[in-house]
């Protein structure tokens, strides 16, 4: 029998001090992607104290899977990410980062604390026999960055082979543009495909006073840039979501020398896979302008995270679990999330949990902070969603 929602609300509120303590500890000692050794050890220590979990360490790097089972039934995963960002913190709070140049500026400290809160209540419920089935708590490293192979922590955890028999997977993300008591959800594509491109244009440089003797790659790049920016307005269907943004243009070292090389780097964002493919093809066509103007070029497109696809069946369960809160149905924007790798393999959904303060602190900014009361809501909604899946025998 599932735990009553009113009981979960009360119990989640009762562990508020634990949630705050865990979150602030992780916040003080942030670690970058693929470096989460201290974070992993702290998580293991706390999970072992609950005495109910089978703990698997070093999954996909410093990742942890903590499993609790009680009888036959579905297998539900709940995931939190672990890593911080290369940002120098400016919040001024007493629990600010002790690691120079590294900060939890995306809420992963709160994500881990919420999942530990779920672990605490799950352990109590397992001892009391309050659910039937299996819950796997997934602490995932390296969400923010990929390694030299282009892989983030989600891909590395999936490659471990430990996720084949999972019926559903759940996650959340802190949301500073929503307030305490609010949740944002969306069916289907909800965050973007994230691809990056690097275009190298080669001409023949020379004296700026004799441009007739050179093949000017800066001149060539002006035509390429016009073509790239026209893709957004003339190639993407207005009913679709897709954009190309140029983030870097590098050329030259002196004002009186025409350089031989220009490098252009940027990002492609889209929701649909066919739009993703179209944007890549359009960049390839734009790059060919260089050849027509007498230059040479090389183009690399790196495919990052796919778009996040939320399963409508699981969203219905999340909405039921979150009854009484203010629900907003809307995509999460053009950011990317490597939880998308899980939802391409396992029925799953992520929701955004309102945590905004009076003055909004945007994600990935040096003054990012949260309304810590939101963590109790995260515990309640995720755990209730898992219990609903267990009691119904899966996702239908």
C-alpha positions as CSV (number, residue, x, y, z in Angstrom):
1,X,0.0,0.0,0.0
2,X,1.4,3.4,-0.9
3,X,2.1,6.0,1.7
4,X,-0.6,8.7,2.1
5,X,0.3,12.0,0.5
6,X,-0.5,13.9,3.7
7,X,1.8,11.7,5.6
8,X,4.6,12.3,3.1
9,X,4.1,16.0,3.3
10,X,4.5,15.9,7.1
11,X,7.5,13.6,7.0
12,X,9.2,15.6,4.3
13,X,8.7,18.8,6.4
14,X,10.2,17.0,9.4
15,X,13.5,16.3,7.7
16,X,13.9,19.9,6.5
17,X,16.9,20.5,8.8
18,X,18.6,17.4,7.4
19,X,18.0,18.6,3.9
20,X,19.5,22.0,4.6
21,X,22.5,20.5,6.3
22,X,23.3,18.1,3.5
23,X,22.7,20.7,0.8
24,X,25.0,23.3,2.5
25,X,27.7,20.7,3.1
26,X,27.7,19.8,-0.7
27,X,27.7,23.5,-1.5
28,X,30.7,24.2,0.7
29,X,32.8,21.5,-1.1
30,X,31.8,21.6,-4.8
31,X,33.6,19.4,-7.3
32,X,33.8,19.6,-11.1
33,X,32.7,16.9,-13.5
34,X,34.6,13.7,-13.2
35,X,36.2,14.9,-10.0
36,X,33.4,14.2,-7.5
37,X,35.5,12.1,-5.1
38,X,34.7,13.8,-1.8
39,X,31.0,14.3,-2.9
40,X,30.7,10.5,-3.6
41,X,32.3,9.6,-0.3
42,X,30.0,11.8,1.6
43,X,26.9,10.4,-0.2
44,X,28.1,6.8,0.6
45,X,28.6,7.7,4.3
46,X,25.1,9.0,4.6
47,X,23.4,6.2,2.6
48,X,25.2,3.6,4.7
49,X,23.8,5.2,7.9
50,X,20.3,4.3,6.8
51,X,21.2,0.6,6.8
52,X,18.7,-0.4,4.1
53,X,20.5,0.1,0.8
54,X,22.6,-2.1,-1.4
55,X,25.2,0.5,-2.5
56,X,27.1,0.2,-5.8
57,X,30.0,2.7,-6.0
58,X,32.1,4.1,-8.9
59,X,29.3,3.6,-11.5
60,X,30.2,5.6,-14.6
61,X,33.0,7.4,-12.6
62,X,32.1,8.5,-9.1
63,X,28.4,7.6,-9.5
64,X,26.4,5.7,-6.9
65,X,23.4,3.5,-7.2
66,X,21.6,2.8,-3.9
67,X,18.9,0.1,-4.2
68,X,16.2,-0.9,-1.7
69,X,13.8,-3.7,-2.5
70,X,10.7,-5.0,-0.7
71,X,9.0,-7.9,-2.5
72,X,8.2,-8.3,-6.1
73,X,7.2,-5.3,-8.2
74,X,8.3,-2.7,-10.6
75,X,11.8,-1.1,-10.6
76,X,11.7,2.7,-10.3
77,X,14.8,4.9,-10.6
78,X,15.2,8.4,-9.2
79,X,18.2,10.4,-10.4
80,X,20.2,13.4,-9.0
81,X,23.3,14.9,-10.5
82,X,26.4,15.6,-8.5
83,X,28.8,18.0,-10.2
84,X,29.5,21.7,-9.9
85,X,30.6,24.4,-12.3
86,X,33.8,26.4,-12.8
87,X,32.4,29.6,-11.4
88,X,33.7,31.9,-8.6
89,X,30.9,32.3,-6.1
90,X,29.6,35.8,-5.1
91,X,26.6,34.9,-2.9
92,X,28.3,35.9,0.4
93,X,26.5,33.2,2.3
94,X,28.1,31.5,5.3
95,X,28.1,28.2,3.4
96,X,29.7,29.5,0.3
97,X,32.2,27.4,-1.7
98,X,35.5,26.6,0.0
99,X,37.0,25.5,-3.4
100,X,38.2,28.6,-5.3
101,X,36.7,28.9,-8.7
102,X,34.2,26.1,-8.3
103,X,30.5,26.5,-7.3
104,X,27.2,24.7,-7.2
105,X,25.5,27.3,-9.4
106,X,22.9,24.9,-10.9
107,X,21.3,23.4,-7.9
108,X,22.9,20.0,-8.0
109,X,23.7,20.4,-4.3
110,X,20.0,20.6,-3.6
111,X,19.3,17.7,-6.0
112,X,21.6,15.4,-4.0
113,X,20.1,16.6,-0.7
114,X,16.5,15.8,-2.0
115,X,17.6,12.3,-3.1
116,X,19.1,11.7,0.4
117,X,15.9,12.9,1.9
118,X,14.0,10.3,-0.2
119,X,16.5,7.7,0.9
120,X,15.8,8.5,4.6
121,X,12.1,8.1,4.1
122,X,12.4,5.1,1.9
123,X,14.5,3.3,4.5
124,X,11.8,4.0,7.1
125,X,9.1,2.7,4.8
126,X,11.2,-0.4,3.9
127,X,11.6,-1.3,7.5
128,X,7.8,-0.9,8.0
129,X,6.9,-2.8,4.8
130,X,5.0,0.1,3.3
131,X,5.8,-0.5,-0.3
132,X,6.3,-3.4,-2.7
133,X,8.9,-3.3,-5.4
134,X,12.3,-1.8,-6.0
135,X,13.6,1.8,-5.9
136,X,17.0,2.7,-7.2
137,X,18.5,6.1,-6.2
138,X,20.9,7.2,-8.9
139,X,23.6,9.8,-8.0
140,X,25.0,10.7,-11.4
141,X,28.4,12.4,-11.9
142,X,29.4,14.8,-14.7
143,X,26.2,16.3,-16.0
144,X,27.8,19.6,-16.8
145,X,30.8,18.5,-18.9
146,X,31.8,15.7,-21.2
147,X,35.2,13.9,-21.3
148,X,37.7,13.6,-24.1
149,X,35.4,10.9,-25.7
150,X,32.5,13.4,-25.7
151,X,30.5,11.5,-23.0
152,X,28.8,12.9,-19.9
153,X,28.1,10.9,-16.7
154,X,24.6,9.7,-17.9
155,X,26.2,7.9,-20.9
156,X,28.8,6.4,-18.7
157,X,26.3,5.1,-16.2
158,X,24.1,3.7,-18.9
159,X,27.2,1.9,-20.3
160,X,27.6,0.1,-17.0
161,X,24.7,-2.2,-17.9
162,X,22.8,-1.6,-14.7
163,X,19.7,0.0,-16.2
164,X,18.2,-2.7,-18.5
165,X,15.4,-3.8,-16.2
166,X,14.1,-0.4,-15.0
167,X,10.4,0.4,-15.5
168,X,10.6,4.1,-15.0
169,X,13.0,6.9,-14.1
170,X,12.3,10.2,-12.4
171,X,14.2,13.4,-11.9
172,X,13.8,17.1,-11.1
173,X,15.7,20.4,-11.6
174,X,15.7,23.5,-9.4
175,X,13.9,26.3,-11.1
176,X,14.7,29.9,-10.0
177,X,12.0,31.5,-12.2
178,X,9.3,29.7,-10.3
179,X,8.6,30.2,-6.6
180,X,8.2,27.8,-3.7
181,X,5.1,25.7,-4.2
182,X,5.2,25.9,-8.0
183,X,6.2,23.1,-10.5
184,X,6.8,23.4,-14.2
185,X,6.2,20.3,-16.4
186,X,5.9,19.4,-20.0
187,X,5.1,16.4,-22.2
188,X,7.4,15.4,-25.0
189,X,10.4,17.5,-26.0
190,X,11.2,19.8,-23.1
191,X,14.9,20.7,-23.3
192,X,17.1,21.0,-26.4
193,X,19.4,18.9,-28.5
194,X,22.8,20.5,-27.8
195,X,25.3,20.4,-30.6
196,X,28.5,22.4,-31.1
197,X,30.3,23.4,-34.3
198,X,33.8,24.5,-35.1
199,X,34.4,26.0,-38.5
200,X,38.0,26.8,-39.6
201,X,38.4,29.1,-42.7
202,X,41.8,29.1,-44.4
203,X,42.9,31.8,-46.8
204,X,46.4,33.3,-47.4
205,X,47.3,36.2,-45.2
206,X,49.5,39.1,-45.9
207,X,50.2,42.8,-45.7
208,X,47.0,44.8,-45.0
209,X,48.2,47.5,-47.4
210,X,48.2,44.9,-50.3
211,X,44.8,43.1,-50.0
212,X,44.9,42.3,-53.7
213,X,47.7,39.8,-53.1
214,X,45.9,37.7,-50.4
215,X,42.8,35.5,-50.0
216,X,41.2,37.2,-47.0
217,X,39.5,34.7,-44.7
218,X,37.8,37.5,-42.7
219,X,36.1,38.7,-45.9
220,X,35.0,35.1,-46.5
221,X,33.7,34.7,-43.0
222,X,31.4,37.7,-43.4
223,X,29.5,35.8,-46.1
224,X,29.5,32.6,-44.0
225,X,28.2,34.5,-40.9
226,X,25.3,36.0,-42.9
227,X,24.4,32.6,-44.2
228,X,24.5,31.1,-40.7
229,X,22.3,33.8,-39.2
230,X,19.8,33.5,-42.1
231,X,19.2,29.9,-41.2
232,X,17.4,30.9,-38.0
233,X,15.0,33.1,-39.8
234,X,14.5,31.5,-43.2
235,X,15.3,27.8,-42.8
236,X,13.6,26.8,-39.5
237,X,9.9,26.3,-39.7
238,X,8.4,29.0,-37.4
239,X,6.3,26.2,-35.8
240,X,9.5,24.3,-34.7
241,X,12.1,25.1,-32.2
242,X,15.7,25.5,-33.5
243,X,18.5,28.0,-33.5
244,X,22.1,28.5,-34.4
245,X,24.2,30.9,-32.2
246,X,27.8,31.9,-32.9
247,X,29.8,32.2,-29.6
248,X,33.3,32.8,-30.8
249,X,35.1,34.3,-33.8
250,X,38.9,34.3,-33.7
251,X,41.1,35.9,-36.3
252,X,44.4,37.8,-36.5
253,X,46.9,39.3,-34.1
254,X,47.8,42.7,-35.6
255,X,45.9,45.6,-37.2
256,X,48.1,45.8,-40.3
257,X,48.2,42.0,-41.1
258,X,45.4,40.1,-42.8
259,X,45.4,36.7,-41.1
260,X,45.5,33.4,-42.8
261,X,42.9,31.7,-40.7
262,X,39.5,32.5,-39.1
263,X,37.8,30.2,-36.6
264,X,34.1,30.3,-35.9
265,X,32.5,28.3,-33.1
266,X,28.9,28.1,-31.9
267,X,26.0,26.0,-30.9
268,X,23.0,24.4,-32.5
269,X,19.9,24.0,-30.3
270,X,16.7,22.2,-31.3
271,X,13.8,20.1,-29.9
272,X,13.1,17.7,-32.8
273,X,15.6,15.3,-34.2
274,X,14.7,16.2,-37.8
275,X,15.4,19.9,-37.1
276,X,18.7,18.9,-35.5
277,X,19.7,17.1,-38.7
278,X,18.5,20.0,-40.8
279,X,20.6,22.6,-38.9
280,X,23.7,20.5,-39.3
281,X,23.1,20.1,-43.0
282,X,22.5,23.9,-43.4
283,X,25.8,24.7,-41.6
284,X,27.6,22.3,-44.0
285,X,26.1,24.2,-47.0
286,X,27.0,27.6,-45.5
287,X,30.6,26.4,-45.1
288,X,30.8,25.7,-48.8
289,X,30.7,29.4,-49.5
290,X,34.4,29.4,-48.5
291,X,35.3,27.3,-51.4
292,X,33.4,29.5,-53.9
293,X,35.4,32.5,-52.6
294,X,38.8,30.8,-53.1
295,X,39.5,29.5,-49.6
296,X,39.6,26.2,-47.8
297,X,37.6,25.1,-44.7
298,X,37.2,22.3,-42.2
299,X,34.0,21.8,-40.2
300,X,33.4,19.7,-37.1
301,X,30.0,19.2,-35.5
302,X,29.9,17.5,-32.1
303,X,26.6,16.0,-31.1
304,X,26.0,16.6,-27.4
305,X,22.9,15.7,-25.3
306,X,19.8,14.8,-27.2
307,X,16.5,16.7,-26.4
308,X,14.8,15.7,-23.2
309,X,11.7,13.7,-24.0
310,X,9.2,13.5,-21.1
311,X,6.8,10.6,-21.1
312,X,3.2,11.8,-20.8
313,X,2.2,8.8,-18.7
314,X,4.8,9.6,-16.1
315,X,3.9,13.3,-16.2
316,X,0.3,12.3,-15.3
317,X,1.7,10.5,-12.2
318,X,3.8,13.5,-11.3
319,X,0.8,15.8,-11.6
320,X,-1.2,13.5,-9.3
321,X,1.7,13.4,-6.8
322,X,2.0,17.2,-6.9
323,X,-1.7,17.9,-6.3
324,X,-2.2,21.1,-4.3
325,X,0.8,22.8,-5.8
326,X,0.7,25.4,-8.6
327,X,1.4,23.6,-11.9
328,X,2.7,25.3,-15.0
329,X,2.7,23.4,-18.3
330,X,5.5,24.8,-20.4
331,X,8.8,23.6,-22.0
332,X,11.9,24.2,-19.9
333,X,13.8,26.3,-22.6
334,X,16.8,25.8,-24.9
335,X,19.2,24.5,-22.2
336,X,20.2,20.9,-22.3
337,X,20.2,18.1,-19.7
338,X,22.0,14.8,-20.0
339,X,19.1,13.1,-18.1
340,X,17.8,13.0,-21.7
341,X,20.0,10.0,-22.3
342,X,18.1,8.1,-19.7
343,X,14.7,9.0,-21.1
344,X,15.7,7.8,-24.5
345,X,16.2,4.4,-23.0
346,X,13.7,4.2,-20.1
347,X,10.2,5.7,-19.7
348,X,10.9,8.9,-17.7
349,X,10.2,12.5,-17.0
350,X,11.9,15.5,-15.3
351,X,10.0,18.4,-13.8
352,X,11.3,21.8,-12.7
353,X,10.8,22.6,-9.0
354,X,10.2,26.2,-8.1
355,X,12.9,27.5,-5.7
356,X,13.1,31.2,-6.6
357,X,14.0,33.9,-4.1
358,X,12.6,37.4,-3.9
359,X,15.3,38.5,-6.3
360,X,15.7,35.8,-8.9
361,X,19.1,34.2,-9.2
362,X,19.6,32.7,-12.6
363,X,21.1,29.2,-13.2
364,X,24.9,29.2,-13.8
365,X,25.4,32.7,-12.3
366,X,27.8,33.4,-9.5
367,X,25.1,34.5,-7.1
368,X,22.8,31.6,-7.6
369,X,20.9,30.5,-4.5
370,X,17.6,28.8,-3.7
371,X,14.6,28.9,-1.3
372,X,15.6,25.9,0.7
373,X,12.0,25.1,1.6
374,X,11.5,23.8,-1.9
375,X,13.6,20.7,-1.1
376,X,10.8,19.3,1.0
377,X,8.4,19.6,-2.0
378,X,11.0,17.8,-4.1
379,X,11.1,14.9,-1.7
380,X,7.4,14.6,-1.5
381,X,6.6,14.8,-5.2
382,X,9.4,12.4,-6.3
383,X,8.8,9.8,-3.6
384,X,5.0,9.9,-4.0
385,X,5.4,9.5,-7.8
386,X,7.6,6.5,-7.3
387,X,5.1,5.0,-4.9
388,X,2.2,5.5,-7.4
389,X,4.2,3.7,-10.0
390,X,4.9,0.8,-7.6
391,X,1.4,0.4,-6.4
392,X,0.0,0.4,-10.0
393,X,2.4,-2.2,-11.1
394,X,4.3,0.0,-13.5
395,X,3.7,2.8,-16.1
396,X,0.5,2.3,-18.1
